[in-house]
Amino acid sequence: MNAEYGTISWYAFQEGPSSFAIFDTFDDEVGRDAHLNGKVAAALMEKVTAGNLFDTTPKIHKLVIIADKTPKQ
């Protein structure tokens, strides 16, 4: 995340016994697109192609935050 300009925060979480997800937040669409086309995404897709990390190809959902509560800085 520190190497990716525009990535504000990210959270990795477990949805089920063998189901995991990552939720990232970005400054804007430019930051999101940079992330999805950057080194981190490329490394992840290498693992998908190699077949040694995932049972299925990860799904990417572009969510829109409509409300939030974050600490004031």
N, C-alpha and C positions, 0 to 999 in steps of 0.2 A: 504494500500500500504506500509506503513512504516514497517509493520510486515512481509512483503513478500520480502525476499532477491531476488534480480534479477529483480524486477519490477521497471523500470526506471520512467515511467510516465503513467498516465491514464487520459482519457477524457470522460465525459458523455455528450451526446448530443441528441437533439430531431430531428428526421427525418421527422415527420409528426404529425398530431393532437394527435394521440395515439400510436406513434411508437418512441421508444427510443433505443439508442445504447451506448455501452461503447467501447472505443478503448484503449488498453493497449500496452505499449512497454516494451521490456525485454532486458536484457543483452545478452541472448542466449536462445537456445532451452531448456536448463535445467531450466532456470528461468520461461519460458513459461509453461513448463510441471508442475513445482512446483505450479504455480498459478492455472492452470486448475485442479489440483488434491488436492488443498489446502483447507483451512478453508473457504475462501471467496466463492469459487465455491460450496462447500458443503452446505453452508448456503443458497445460491441462489437456489440450487436444492431442498432444503427442502421447500422453498416457492413455487416452481413449483409443487412439489408433493402435497402440502397442497391445491393447487388450489386457493389461496387467493391473488395472486399478478399478475399473467399473464393470458391472454386469451389463449395463445399458448406457447408451450415450446420454450425457447430462442434458437436461432441458433448461433453456434460458428463457425466463419470463421478464419482460420489461414492465415493471410495475410503476404506477404513478402514486406518489404519496399525496393524499388529499388533506391530511391533518397530521400534526405531530406535536410532541411535547419534548423539548430538549432543554438542558440546563443553559442558563444565560452565562456567557463568558465575560 
